[in-house]
Structure formats: structure tokens, C-alpha cells
Amino acid sequence: MPAEVRDRFKALKVLYDQANIIDHEEEKEYRLLELKYEKLYATVYSKRRDLLTGKSEVDQSLVKAFDERKTVRSQHDKFSSIDVEICDVKEIQNTTKGVSGFWLRAMLSSKQIAEQIKEKDRAILAYLVDVRLELHEHDTGFTLFFDFEPNSYFNNTTLTKKYHMSGNNVIEKCEGCEIKWTAGSDPTKTKKKKKQKKGGKKTNVTVTVKCESFFNFFETVDASTCEDEHEEKDEDDEHEHGHGDKIDEDYELGNCFKDDLIPLALEYYLGVIEQESDDEDDYGDEQDEDEKPDKKPKKSKADEPAGAGAADGQKKECN
């Protein structure tokens, strides 16, 4: 390579390093901005929690603001053409205060989260009263908090999932927590009979094996650990993903809570989120990374005009 060309590459390398320095500075500034606004979100979400649990009375100034916005919007042709059913809250309420089963219903309305929830999980998740987010100040990760009412399934009142990250999308560890299950209540374990050879004879023994459950989400997944090779599995179980895939899937689910369910909980509860079908997901996989569409769930165009109407339960008939 001619000396003049080598010098060009040397200069290019220095420019590349300068761009990286700017990129790191941008990440730091963005993180500080993210932390600032997450605290503001937390204040709003705290008020939301008090309303859902019945801890606080309804602020009539908020109701008045909603009615005023609704009056203005209903005068627009785009809004007046929408015909919606009135949601009778009494039909879905089991308590005199708050909103019963809000978070379970919201989670079941999220395609990605609902896939992890099994029938036996539903009764437990009915005790879920809040899902909270806390961004880390010591790294770029975050912690999810799942607050539960006292129940007969486990002794914890809060379950946590921490994501330790050294950079954007650089996951070091997905740290779960110990769930203190009461006797016979753990949905992540089941008993099955297995033939065991002993003394030349085959006998049936009962063993405890792992099974699918949403609460497996609270396991710890560490990049430095390996899969348990001795874990019992049914013969018809699907092929296990690699450990790297498991970390990615765990992080993706955590991000679904962080970026979608927590900020859009009301929209998920009312079922006005428009989600991509499996065909659209397959199509997206075939595209180049830069050309992939934004997969973040969005509000249905038909429901968008009544965005304010979602708050008074007039978006969709509740089952």
C-alpha cells in the first residue's frame, strides 16, 4: 500500500475514534435525560397506582379536564363519526374501590407477554397491583418491580427483575429474585412419574420437574453460566435455545414491560393497541436490519381519536 494511502487510513482511524468519543458522550447525555424524565413519569404512575388500588379518591379536576377535552374533540367530524359502547364498570368490578384485575388484563392484551402466561398463572397474577420501573444510575440497566397484594401463593409482596447492562443493548446479567412459594403453590414445578431401574427391576418414581410458567421470568440468567444439563424435560419438549438466545429473549420480555406495558397500560387494558401479526414478524425478519419496521405496539387508528375517551372507559366494551 502506498504511503499516501496508508496515511489516509491512519487519518480515517483517528476520525473513527473521534466519532466514538462523541457517541459515548451522547449516550451519557441521553442517559441523564432519560433518568430525569423517568422520575417525572414515576410521579404520574404513582398517582395511577393509587387510583387503581383505590388508595386515593378521584381528583375531580382531572375528570373536569377530561370532560372539557372530550367536548372539544367530539365537535370534530373525525371524532363524532366513531360509535363506541359504554363500558359498565360495575360489570367488571369485584371491589368497591379501585380497578380489579387491571394489570392481569393489560398483560393478557400484550401478545408477547400473554404468550408467557399459563392458565395456572392467572389466579396468582390477579393479585398484581402494580408494575414499576427504576432506571439504574450506576449502569445503563433497569429494574422492574411487580407489587402484589398479600395472597396464599407466596409470601413476597414485591418481585423484582434486574437488568445489569454495561452499554446500550449490552446485557451482563438478568437477575431475578427468590419467590417464597407456599407449599404446593409453585406453578413452575410439576410432578411426573418416571421409570427408574433399580436392582434389575423397573419401578415408577415421582419426580419434580420444571414446567412452563410466567413466573420463570423471575429466574436469574447470567451470561457466564451454562444451562443445567441435568434438568428433567419431557420427551416432546421443543428444542432448547442456546443460552445467549435465552438472555436475549429474557431482555426482550423485560423491555416489553419497560417500554410498552408500563407506559401504555391503560391502552392495553382497554384493548386498543394494534399489534403485528406473525406474518408481519416473519416479513420483518427477512428485511435488512436498517429496514426493519418499528415493532413497538401502536394504538389502532380507529381508536386513536378517542384517546381521551379511553380514560372514561368508552373505548371498547369490557367483557
Disulfide bonds with the S-S distance in Angstrom:
none
